[in-house]
Every structure is written in C-alpha cells, then in structure tokens.
Amino acid sequence: MMNGFTLRLQLPANKHDMPEVRTVRPKKPSALIKPSLLLEVASHTAMGVAVGLAFAFLVTHITALGIATLINYSPVPDAAMLMFVGTCAITFGIGATLTGLAVTLTEDPDTTRR
C-alpha cells in the first residue's frame, strides 16, 4: 500500500490481452480531524487553563514571593493583576494543549480500548 491506495490486478476476458492495473481507493474514509481528537484537545486546553489559574492564585497569595507586592506598587494594579493572571492561564493552556496533542497523536490506536 502506498499513499492510501491499493493496486488491484484485473484480468481481461481475452487471455491474449495484457492485464490492467488500476488504483483503488480504500473503502473507509480517513478523517484528518476526528471529533474525539477535538474533544481531547479541548479538554487538555481547559485543564491547562485551570492549572494556570490555580498557579496564578497561589503565586499571588504566597507573600514570600512578593509578586502581589509588585502588582500593588504598579501604576494600575488591576490591569497588572489581570495581565499576570491572563498570561499564566494562556501559557499553561497552550502548553497543556500542545502536550496533549503530542500524546494523543503518538499513542498507538491498537492499545487504547475506547
């Protein structure tokens, strides 16, 4: 099999003619993006955003790190806090999405029982 096509040998009715070789498409459709893949990627994204929000919460509430103090001394503390929390959430979300996509695409479909 090459590139998803198979070769089929068809013998003619007359024995003196040369046999004809035709390419035949596989019977099952191959979807590049499956709904289950999209659901797994979306769940990894949601988990990453949740972990990013938890990380931002913990980091701003641990006084020894001093991040809350830096945010409070900024000219616009509300915008600085929103930017920090958003950056953490987006960064963790993108990281979890890419990691989940890599794991999902490289796992062997024979070993998964779904």
VMD Tcl script that draws the C-alpha trace (Angstrom):
set ca {
  {0.00 0.00 0.00}
  {1.31 3.41 -0.91}
  {-0.29 6.73 0.00}
  {-3.56 5.12 0.99}
  {-4.13 3.45 -2.37}
  {-4.00 -0.24 -3.25}
  {-3.26 -1.85 -6.56}
  {-5.72 -4.34 -7.97}
  {-4.90 -6.65 -10.86}
  {-7.82 -7.19 -13.22}
  {-7.52 -10.00 -15.72}
  {-9.20 -9.41 -19.09}
  {-11.70 -11.81 -20.62}
  {-9.35 -12.43 -23.55}
  {-6.17 -14.24 -22.43}
  {-4.01 -12.56 -25.10}
  {-4.53 -9.04 -23.76}
  {-2.27 -7.57 -21.09}
  {-3.72 -7.46 -17.58}
  {-4.77 -4.00 -16.44}
  {-3.63 -2.50 -13.13}
  {-5.84 0.15 -11.53}
  {-5.53 2.09 -8.31}
  {-8.46 1.67 -5.95}
  {-9.28 4.00 -3.08}
  {-9.66 2.44 0.36}
  {-13.25 1.85 1.44}
  {-13.05 3.57 4.80}
  {-12.86 7.36 4.81}
  {-9.84 8.78 6.58}
  {-10.77 11.89 8.52}
  {-7.86 14.14 9.36}
  {-9.65 15.81 12.26}
  {-11.82 13.47 14.26}
  {-14.38 14.75 16.77}
  {-12.80 12.64 19.53}
  {-9.44 14.33 18.85}
  {-11.02 17.77 19.09}
  {-12.71 16.80 22.35}
  {-9.43 15.56 23.83}
  {-7.58 18.71 22.75}
  {-10.33 20.92 24.20}
  {-10.23 19.04 27.49}
  {-6.43 19.41 27.68}
  {-6.80 23.13 27.00}
  {-9.40 23.50 29.76}
  {-7.22 21.60 32.21}
  {-4.21 23.75 31.33}
  {-6.15 26.98 31.82}
  {-7.42 25.70 35.18}
  {-3.89 24.83 36.30}
  {-2.69 28.25 35.11}
  {-5.38 30.00 37.14}
  {-4.51 27.93 40.22}
  {-0.82 28.75 39.73}
  {-1.56 32.48 39.46}
  {-3.73 32.30 42.59}
  {-1.06 30.51 44.59}
  {1.78 32.74 43.42}
  {-0.10 35.94 44.24}
  {-1.12 34.67 47.68}
  {2.32 33.47 48.84}
  {3.74 36.62 50.39}
  {7.33 35.34 50.43}
  {7.45 35.58 46.62}
  {6.49 39.24 46.62}
  {4.52 39.18 43.37}
  {1.40 40.66 44.97}
  {3.56 43.48 46.35}
  {4.97 44.20 42.90}
  {1.49 44.23 41.42}
  {0.19 46.54 44.16}
  {3.02 49.05 43.56}
  {2.36 49.23 39.82}
  {0.62 52.37 38.43}
  {-2.54 50.38 37.58}
  {-2.72 47.35 39.89}
  {-5.99 45.99 38.47}
  {-4.62 45.86 34.93}
  {-1.33 44.37 36.11}
  {-3.14 41.62 38.05}
  {-5.42 40.87 35.09}
  {-2.42 40.72 32.76}
  {-0.50 38.42 35.11}
  {-3.41 36.03 35.61}
  {-4.23 36.02 31.89}
  {-0.63 35.33 30.94}
  {-0.43 32.41 33.37}
  {-3.71 30.95 32.13}
  {-2.83 31.29 28.44}
  {0.70 29.95 28.91}
  {-0.43 26.87 30.82}
  {-3.35 26.37 28.42}
  {-1.13 26.41 25.33}
  {1.43 24.13 27.00}
  {-1.22 21.60 28.01}
  {-2.82 21.74 24.56}
  {0.44 21.03 22.74}
  {1.41 18.31 25.19}
  {-2.00 16.65 24.97}
  {-1.94 16.86 21.17}
  {1.50 15.26 21.02}
  {0.49 12.45 23.38}
  {-2.81 11.85 21.58}
  {-1.28 11.73 18.11}
  {1.60 9.45 19.08}
  {-0.35 6.86 21.05}
  {-0.97 3.53 19.38}
  {-4.66 3.10 18.45}
  {-4.43 -0.69 18.97}
  {-3.61 -0.35 22.66}
  {-6.40 2.11 23.51}
  {-9.68 0.49 24.46}
  {-12.39 3.02 23.67}
}
mol new
graphics top color blue
foreach p $ca { graphics top sphere $p radius 0.5 }
foreach p [lrange $ca 0 end-1] q [lrange $ca 1 end] { graphics top cylinder $p $q radius 0.2 }
display resetview
